[in-house]
Amino acid sequence: MDHICGMMFFILGMWMLLTARRRRLFQKRLMAAKRETDKKYKRVGELLQQHADDDNTLLDGAQGSSTFRKNGMQELNDNSLEHISNAKRRHIAALILARGGSKGIPLKNIKMLAGVPLIGWVIRAALDSGVFDSVWVSTDHDEIASVARAWGAQVHRRSPEVSKDSSSSLDTIREFCRLNSGVDVICNIQATSPCLHPHHLKEAVECITKEGCDSVFSVVRRHHFRWQEVKDEGCQCTEPLNLNPACRLRRQDWDGELCENGSFYFATKELVKNGLLQGGKMKYFEMKPEYSVDIDVDIDWPVAEQRVRRFGYFGKNKPEVVKLLLCNLSGCLTDGQIYISENGEEMVSINTRDQAGIDMLKKKQVKVIMIEKDPIAKALADKLSQRMSCLILQDVDDKLEKVQELMEEEGLEWKEVAYLGNDEPDVKCLELAGLSAVPVDAPTVTLNHAKYICRNAAGHGVVREFAEYILQLKNGAELNLQKHILGEIDGQDYEKQIRNSEYNCPRKAAKSAA
């Protein structure tokens, strides 16, 4: 019996000893875990502070730490810390290559396309997309650099080594990457793609930021049967590449092929340094055919101009909502000259095409008001008002203030106003209006602030041209709405609409003007 009791006391003592050791071990592990958790909390706070500083948010590291403590039942492990570290936004830069020595079309990158310099279309799309930390134009030409800055881009002056005819785009991008070490992702946007929209760039960049891709490039789906030339002396031979001549597929039975349209190429800095624009984890971004426009030779220009008027991006303000056109009397409706007769009567010259343009706008419920800074004879003002069938406001010293009064009376916003000006007092209104234009002979001070530069001079049909431009945009918006309702149109139907459009067809426009 004594032996059994001794064994029980021994077992009880061992159990108590083991329990005490386990308790001490548990306390040590608990303290170690607490220290590790405190380190993690501190690291998370630092990362959140850094992220907040980058994004100008009000969240600081201490708040981030306390937030995690309040929701602290969630586990913070190494993987979560790594995820937060990778979430730090990288610097994404847009780079538009615009060399001055274009062979096909001299200085084509700043040639006017539908009233806007060619690079202006893509600069506007890149800036309005909101996905880029910086937007650059790489050029070797002073005039291109000046236009780029006027449209809001920074300028990278490329070196002579990458400005030669034999230089590749990748050479220039690598130079830019080397000189701007803070850039993590480069988006090479082609200047000759004027139908690029901000939403294309927004959707494509998510492949980099959310899906972890290393490169993304734009493509268009084509349904072209391709043949390969077989060079043989004395014989023009060929072989099919993507079809069986004995069994030609119908368009609707074939998915087509993906072809690069050159609009943009996203690539990480590491890829560019290795001499690649496409590599690593790759993904394509498909654009619709109507947005895939490329300009290499003069013959492309008229087609591109019609396409961009219908499918181009005109800014954040939607042009189809224009309800009021404000137009300068002197310098727009007239050529600015005042003729004085022997009897002392004042006379001006107007173009009947401008009168027709005003009538076209009024039929589309767009109100037209003329503004004149200097007072003119009452009899002349009354005659002009009667002839043009619109209100004329005289002796307007502060045009911005007057326009704002008119907008308040009409209950309009700036996006619903179109403005046709011609001189320095018009600059602010040109910048704020949803649509704005100047005659081709306007002073330089206004050219850089207008959204559209007319081909016609003041007093020679500039009002008619701007009226047609406004109506083209309104009609294009209506067409796009119908297209979304009734379904997509194919390429042949699109080209047919381009040819038959009342406002897009030069012959019909000339006939109407006559």
Salt bridges, closest charged atoms under 4 A:
ASP38 OD2 - LYS34 NZ 3.40
ASP38 OD1 - ARG69 NH2 3.63
GLU46 OE1 - ARG43 NH1 3.84
ASP54 OD2 - LYS88 NZ 3.56
ASP55 OD2 - HIS51 NE2 2.99
ASP55 OD1 - ARG89 NH2 3.18
ASP133 OD1 - ARG89 NH1 2.44
ASP142 OD1 - ARG157 NH1 2.94
ASP165 OD1 - ARG99 NH1 3.04
ASP165 OD2 - LYS103 NZ 3.62
GLU175 OE1 - HIS156 NE2 3.32
ASP184 OD1 - LYS269 NZ 3.92
GLU203 OE2 - HIS199 ND1 3.62
GLU206 OE2 - LYS210 NZ 3.67
GLU211 OE1 - LYS283 NZ 2.71
ASP253 OD2 - ARG250 NE 2.78
GLU257 OE1 - ARG226 NE 2.93
GLU286 OE1 - ARG221 NH2 2.94
GLU290 OE2 - LYS483 NZ 2.77
ASP296 OD1 - LYS108 NZ 3.86
ASP298 OD1 - LYS111 NZ 3.69
GLU305 OE1 - ARG455 NH1 3.84
ASP382 OD2 - LYS378 NZ 2.81
ASP397 OD1 - LYS373 NZ 3.94
GLU405 OE1 - LYS402 NZ 3.78
GLU410 OE2 - LYS367 NZ 2.75
GLU416 OE2 - LYS323 NZ 3.26
ASP426 OD1 - LYS399 NZ 2.93
GLU431 OE1 - LYS428 NZ 3.98
GLU431 OE2 - HIS449 ND1 2.60
GLU468 OE2 - ARG464 NE 2.90
GLU488 OE2 - LYS288 NZ 3.24
GLU488 OE1 - LYS483 NZ 3.86
GLU495 OE2 - ARG307 NH2 3.25
